């Protein structure tokens, strides 16, 4: 285990998830941010979502996870189940929960959230062979050091409801990381740097 890995995991284990006030929530989802070592660096495992009609996040970089089913006992269970289904990574068997991050609202208004996503951070000693289901086009390991270097952030212009919007993003090996995933990464970096 690298020195960076040994230093960062204890910081994250002490992190307390912030409480955020939202209006009434009817839909929830959960994701797993999987930390692992690759090339002597601490990396985040990300997926490229498959392109699907009607999916607002079609083709985007994301963390494994998805919508909470009525049978899911809680958000954590949802993140574990979805990760197993999407990439065949069994976090119950191979993962160690590190901490939870604050819920992320998929909508623009805090008083009327579209859906709340609960991110959970896990570490795995070694990634097994992954088997991707139809929802995932690929996986990539992104070094945390790349994400912590603010000079790697690049602007992204996109259109939302007929309006041009600009936001931050990362471009790692031709993979654009932005939006909800970037919000989660920013909180993870904040937790590591405090």
Helices and strands as residue ranges (DSSP letters): H 3-13, E 28-38, E 41-49, E 61-62, E 64-67, H 75-87, H 91-94, E 95-100, E 104-105, G 110-112, E 116-124, E 136-143, H 144-148, G 150-152, E 153-160, E 163-172, E 175-177, H 179-193
